[in-house]
Amino acid sequence: MVRILAINGSYRDDGVTDKAFEFAAAALKRSGAEVDTVLLRDRPIEFCLNCRACMQEPGEEPGHCVLDDSMHDLVERIENADGYVLGAPTNLGSVTAIFKRFMERLAVYAYWPPGQGAPKFRKAGFKNKKAVLISSSAAPGLLGRFLFDSSKQLKMTAQTIGARPVGTVFVGLANEDVKADLPTRHARKTERVVAKLLTT
């Protein structure tokens, strides 16, 4: 069975991003996948100390962080997954702070000993896993996707953990009605793009 890890960086319960994740999970489960959904707002993840201790161990496996929190479990789940759904709404032109905090803790995926000019990403050559990216914005969809950094940061996250982005769902005008359902066209697109996670 294909195992998909869905990491949701939204602050708000039942908002547009949550609904897109729910639709993605339902579509994947109907196709026979196992879906493990993580709500970052519910997980105790500390800020990165920038101590670089996790970057000193060579090899392809993630380094070990000195902080003792739920990020250890999350990295293990990342490693055990076959594919990913990664998402966060856009706040002030970027992913949410809770998603950014998660991103910074992915320093365990870099090798950067003293004397090396730049970090070497442990999974840089890996292309066997796929990721779908989900975001939203108060701006119109096309404008928000290319004007803001959210999609770029989600793509960077996927590449850091060794996944190739295969599709993006970006919902524009997401602030018009906070109780609104996921628009039909975005629901259909979500179903199409998550199906790519299950193809070889």
C-alpha positions as CSV (number, residue, x, y, z in Angstrom):
1,M,0.0,0.0,0.0
2,V,1.3,3.5,-0.9
3,R,1.8,5.7,2.2
4,I,1.2,9.4,1.8
5,L,2.2,11.9,4.4
6,A,0.1,15.1,4.3
7,I,1.6,18.0,6.3
8,N,-0.8,20.9,6.8
9,G,0.6,24.3,7.9
10,S,-2.7,26.2,8.2
11,Y,-3.6,28.0,11.4
12,R,-7.4,27.8,11.1
13,D,-9.7,24.8,11.5
14,D,-11.9,24.1,8.6
15,G,-10.5,26.8,6.4
16,V,-9.8,26.5,2.6
17,T,-6.4,24.8,3.2
18,D,-8.0,22.2,5.6
19,K,-10.7,21.5,3.1
20,A,-8.3,21.0,0.3
21,F,-6.3,18.6,2.4
22,E,-9.5,16.7,3.4
23,F,-10.4,16.4,-0.3
24,A,-6.9,15.2,-1.2
25,A,-7.0,12.6,1.6
26,A,-10.4,11.3,0.5
27,A,-9.3,11.0,-3.1
28,L,-6.1,9.2,-2.2
29,K,-8.0,6.8,0.1
30,R,-10.5,6.0,-2.6
31,S,-7.6,5.0,-4.7
32,G,-6.3,2.6,-2.0
33,A,-3.5,4.8,-0.5
34,E,-2.8,5.1,3.3
35,V,-2.9,8.7,4.3
36,D,-1.2,10.1,7.4
37,T,-2.3,13.7,8.0
38,V,-0.2,16.0,10.3
39,L,-1.6,19.4,11.5
40,L,1.4,21.5,12.4
41,R,-0.8,23.7,14.6
42,D,-1.3,20.8,16.9
43,R,2.3,19.7,17.2
44,P,4.9,20.9,19.7
45,I,7.8,21.9,17.5
46,E,10.5,24.1,18.9
47,F,12.4,26.8,16.9
48,C,15.7,25.7,15.3
49,L,18.7,26.7,17.4
50,N,20.9,27.1,14.3
51,C,23.5,25.2,16.2
52,R,24.2,22.9,13.2
53,A,24.8,19.9,15.4
54,C,22.5,17.9,13.1
55,M,24.5,18.8,10.1
56,Q,27.8,17.3,11.2
57,E,27.0,13.6,10.5
58,P,27.8,12.6,6.9
59,G,25.5,10.3,4.9
60,E,22.1,10.2,3.3
61,E,20.1,9.7,6.6
62,P,18.8,12.8,8.4
63,G,21.0,14.1,11.2
64,H,20.0,14.1,14.8
65,C,18.6,17.3,16.3
66,V,19.5,18.2,19.9
67,L,16.0,19.3,20.6
68,D,13.7,16.7,22.2
69,D,10.3,17.4,20.7
70,S,7.8,15.9,18.2
71,M,10.0,16.8,15.2
72,H,11.9,13.5,15.7
73,D,8.7,11.5,15.1
74,L,7.8,13.7,12.1
75,V,11.2,13.1,10.5
76,E,10.7,9.4,10.9
77,R,7.3,9.7,9.3
78,I,8.8,11.7,6.4
79,E,11.4,8.9,5.9
80,N,8.7,6.2,5.9
81,A,6.3,7.8,3.5
82,D,6.2,7.1,-0.2
83,G,4.9,10.5,-1.2
84,Y,3.7,13.8,0.3
85,V,1.0,16.5,0.3
86,L,2.6,19.7,1.6
87,G,0.6,22.9,2.2
88,A,0.2,26.2,3.9
89,P,-1.8,29.3,3.2
90,T,-0.1,32.6,2.3
91,N,0.5,35.1,5.1
92,L,2.2,38.3,4.2
93,G,3.6,36.9,1.0
94,S,5.0,33.7,2.6
95,V,4.0,30.4,4.1
96,T,2.7,30.6,7.7
97,A,5.1,30.9,10.6
98,I,4.3,27.4,11.8
99,F,5.2,25.9,8.4
100,K,8.4,28.0,8.3
101,R,9.4,26.8,11.7
102,F,8.9,23.2,10.4
103,M,11.0,24.1,7.3
104,E,13.9,25.4,9.4
105,R,13.9,22.1,11.4
106,L,14.5,20.3,8.2
107,A,18.2,21.3,8.7
108,V,18.7,17.7,9.6
109,Y,18.5,17.0,5.8
110,A,21.7,19.0,5.2
111,Y,25.4,18.1,5.7
112,W,27.5,21.2,6.6
113,P,30.7,20.5,8.5
114,P,33.2,23.3,9.4
115,G,35.2,24.4,6.4
116,Q,32.6,23.4,3.8
117,G,31.5,26.5,2.0
118,A,27.8,25.6,1.7
119,P,25.4,22.9,2.9
120,K,25.1,19.7,0.9
121,F,21.5,18.4,1.0
122,R,21.4,14.7,1.8
123,K,18.5,13.9,-0.5
124,A,19.5,16.1,-3.4
125,G,19.9,13.3,-5.8
126,F,16.7,11.5,-4.8
127,K,13.8,11.7,-7.3
128,N,11.8,8.5,-6.4
129,K,9.3,10.3,-4.2
130,K,6.7,12.8,-5.3
131,A,4.9,15.7,-3.7
132,V,1.8,17.7,-4.3
133,L,1.8,21.3,-3.0
134,I,-1.3,23.1,-1.7
135,S,-1.6,26.8,-0.9
136,S,-4.1,29.7,-0.8
137,S,-4.1,33.4,-0.9
138,A,-6.5,36.4,-0.5
139,A,-5.1,37.6,-3.9
140,P,-6.5,36.1,-7.2
141,G,-5.0,32.6,-7.8
142,L,-2.6,33.3,-10.7
143,L,-1.3,36.5,-9.2
144,G,-0.9,35.0,-5.7
145,R,0.9,31.9,-7.0
146,F,3.6,33.9,-8.9
147,L,3.8,37.1,-6.8
148,F,4.2,35.5,-3.4
149,D,6.9,33.0,-2.1
150,S,4.5,30.3,-0.7
151,S,4.7,28.0,-3.7
152,K,8.5,28.4,-3.9
153,Q,8.9,27.5,-0.2
154,L,6.7,24.5,-0.5
155,K,8.7,23.4,-3.5
156,M,11.9,23.9,-1.5
157,T,10.5,21.8,1.3
158,A,9.7,18.9,-1.1
159,Q,13.1,19.0,-2.6
160,T,14.8,19.1,0.8
161,I,13.2,15.8,1.9
162,G,13.9,14.2,-1.5
163,A,10.6,14.6,-3.3
164,R,9.8,15.9,-6.8
165,P,6.8,18.2,-7.0
166,V,4.3,16.9,-9.5
167,G,1.4,19.3,-9.0
168,T,0.2,22.4,-7.3
169,V,-3.2,23.5,-6.1
170,F,-3.4,27.3,-5.4
171,V,-6.7,28.7,-4.2
172,G,-7.1,32.4,-4.8
173,L,-9.5,34.8,-3.2
174,A,-9.5,32.6,-0.1
175,N,-10.6,35.4,2.2
176,E,-13.9,36.1,0.5
177,D,-15.8,33.7,2.7
178,V,-14.0,31.9,5.5
179,K,-16.8,29.3,5.7
180,A,-16.8,28.6,2.0
181,D,-16.4,25.1,0.6
182,L,-13.5,24.3,-1.7
183,P,-14.5,25.7,-5.1
184,T,-15.5,22.9,-7.5
185,R,-12.7,23.6,-10.0
186,H,-10.1,23.4,-7.2
187,A,-11.6,20.2,-5.8
188,R,-11.4,18.6,-9.3
189,K,-7.8,19.8,-9.7
190,T,-6.9,18.4,-6.3
191,E,-8.2,15.0,-7.3
192,R,-6.2,15.1,-10.6
193,V,-2.9,16.2,-9.1
194,V,-3.0,13.8,-6.1
195,A,-3.5,10.9,-8.5
196,K,0.0,11.6,-9.7
197,L,1.3,10.5,-6.3
198,L,0.1,7.0,-7.1
199,T,1.6,6.5,-10.6
200,T,5.0,5.2,-11.3
